Amino acid sequence: MISVEQQQFFEKEGYLMVNNLLSKEEVSYYSDLYNSFLNNTIDASKYRSDLSGSDNLSQEKITQIMVPSKLVPELLEKPIHKRVNQIAKQLLGEDIELDFDMLIDKAPYTNTITPWHQDAAYWINMPDKRAVSCWMAIDKATLNNGCMWYTPKSHLKPTLKHEQTGNKGALKCEGREENSVFAELEPGSCVFHHGNTLHYSRGNSTNAHRRAFITNFRPEEMIALERSQGYDHTGERKN
Ligand SMILES: O=C(O)CCC(=O)C(=O)O
């Protein structure tokens, strides 16, 4: 599904853009389902939070819904999970499997950044550090609505010190746009990034949603290790 040059680019730079992984019809399936999550037709309340760390529950800025495929298992058989898993294996090896999935939506006119971070800072320390995420655009992602930024080669450096923002909000560390690249995407196009790649997004200052469907992959053995320690990425709310 991807070329040797693309594999080498990912290895060297820590990210890789892949265009048009989904057809228009496939994007339309995800778009409808996504809206059912956002408008609570599908009740995902125990997996839902505001990544902005805001206390104002009546007006989410960055809606994060963990593990949508737990609530809608048919997702596991659909194109994102199938095709992205194949590419993840090409990038990191045949033992790579789905660890978790999530939805992140930036609501219109909320203009709230996702702070610079490395995903590894959210996870338990694992002996095998191979991990890859795929950020799939459901809406066109632009600088003005909060497309992603990545710092090339940052995956080769140690994980930086992170701190929590707001009320159970996102983790943050030092990062800069000046040494990073942004990834504007058409719906159905995506970016892969390594678990240690530094990334961030600007806020959404437009009148439309910026919806992304994210899938995350790592070695089967490390998934088993996480689960044995009670770690399943549900972020389940206890109240
Ligand atoms: O969508 C965003 O703004 C953040 C996404 C992110 O941090 C991730 O996919 O790891």
The ligand as a Tripos MOL2 file, in Angstrom:
@<TRIPOS>MOLECULE
LIG
   10     9     1     0     0
SMALL
NO_CHARGES

@<TRIPOS>ATOM
      1 O1         -6.4330   16.4330   16.7120 O.co2     1 LIG1
      2 C1         -5.6700   17.0490   17.4420 C.2       1 LIG1
      3 O2         -5.6760   18.2680   17.5450 O.co2     1 LIG1
      4 C2         -4.6790   16.2840   18.2780 C.3       1 LIG1
      5 C3         -4.3990   14.9150   17.7650 C.3       1 LIG1
      6 C4         -3.3020   14.2100   18.4690 C.2       1 LIG1
      7 O3         -2.6540   14.7210   19.3500 O.2       1 LIG1
      8 C5         -2.9770   12.8430   18.0610 C.2       1 LIG1
      9 O4         -3.5520   12.3480   17.0830 O.co2     1 LIG1
     10 O5         -2.1090   12.2140   18.7170 O.co2     1 LIG1
@<TRIPOS>BOND
     1     1     2 2
     2     2     3 1
     3     2     4 1
     4     4     5 1
     5     5     6 1
     6     6     7 2
     7     6     8 1
     8     8     9 2
     9     8    10 1
@<TRIPOS>SUBSTRUCTURE
     1 LIG1         1 GROUP 0 **** ****
